[in-house]
Amino acid sequence: MNIIRQRYIVRRKSDNKILVGLARNKYWISEEEITDSTPIQTYVSAQKAISAASMSYKRIPSTEFVAEAVIESYQSNQ
């Protein structure tokens, strides 16, 4: 089975880093640092992505974040 869906990630405008991590341990890394085991934060809509970043980083204005559409793909060998 192959599942493909559109999701959104958050980038920080100042340095173009991507929001990654788990629930209470979020941090920013560059694209070059991403590995297969990096937990990238994805969201259903661009608005939810920006809102989540704004709530996690209240000292950074929401205008400093940009949501980018990506395609997620899951494959099962069953």
C-alpha positions as CSV (number, residue, x, y, z in Angstrom):
1,M,0.0,0.0,0.0
2,N,1.2,3.5,-0.8
3,I,-0.2,6.6,0.8
4,I,0.6,10.0,-0.4
5,R,-0.7,13.3,1.1
6,Q,0.1,17.0,1.2
7,R,1.3,18.5,4.5
8,Y,2.9,21.7,5.6
9,I,6.2,22.3,7.3
10,V,7.4,25.6,9.0
11,R,10.5,27.5,8.0
12,R,12.1,30.4,9.8
13,K,12.6,33.3,7.4
14,S,15.8,34.7,9.0
15,D,17.9,31.6,8.4
16,N,15.6,29.2,6.4
17,K,15.8,26.5,9.1
18,I,13.0,23.9,9.5
19,L,11.0,23.1,12.7
20,V,11.7,19.6,13.9
21,G,11.4,17.6,17.1
22,L,8.7,16.1,19.3
23,A,5.8,17.6,21.3
24,R,7.8,19.6,23.9
25,N,11.2,19.4,22.4
26,K,11.1,21.4,19.2
27,Y,14.1,22.9,17.6
28,W,15.3,24.4,14.3
29,I,17.8,22.7,11.9
30,S,19.0,23.3,8.3
31,E,18.0,21.0,5.5
32,E,21.5,19.5,5.3
33,E,21.2,18.3,8.9
34,I,18.0,16.3,8.3
35,T,18.4,12.5,8.5
36,D,15.9,9.6,8.0
37,S,15.3,9.6,11.8
38,T,14.7,13.3,12.2
39,P,11.1,14.0,13.4
40,I,10.0,16.8,11.1
41,Q,6.9,18.7,12.4
42,T,4.2,18.5,9.8
43,Y,0.7,20.1,9.8
44,V,-2.6,19.7,8.0
45,S,-2.8,23.4,6.8
46,A,-0.5,26.3,6.4
47,Q,-2.5,28.3,9.0
48,K,-2.1,25.5,11.6
49,A,1.7,25.3,10.9
50,I,2.2,29.1,11.4
51,S,0.0,29.0,14.5
52,A,1.9,26.1,16.1
53,A,5.2,27.8,15.5
54,S,3.9,31.0,17.0
55,M,2.7,29.3,20.1
56,S,5.9,27.4,20.6
57,Y,8.1,30.5,20.1
58,K,6.1,33.4,21.5
59,R,9.0,35.8,21.4
60,I,9.3,35.5,17.6
61,P,6.5,37.2,15.7
62,S,4.4,35.0,13.4
63,T,5.5,37.0,10.4
64,E,9.0,35.4,10.8
65,F,7.6,32.0,9.9
66,V,6.6,30.7,6.5
67,A,4.6,27.5,5.8
68,E,5.8,25.3,2.9
69,A,3.7,22.6,1.2
70,V,5.4,19.1,1.1
71,I,4.3,15.7,0.0
72,E,4.5,12.8,2.6
73,S,4.6,9.3,1.3
74,Y,4.2,6.1,3.3
75,Q,4.8,2.7,1.8
76,S,3.9,-0.7,3.3
77,N,5.3,-4.0,2.2
78,Q,2.2,-5.9,3.0
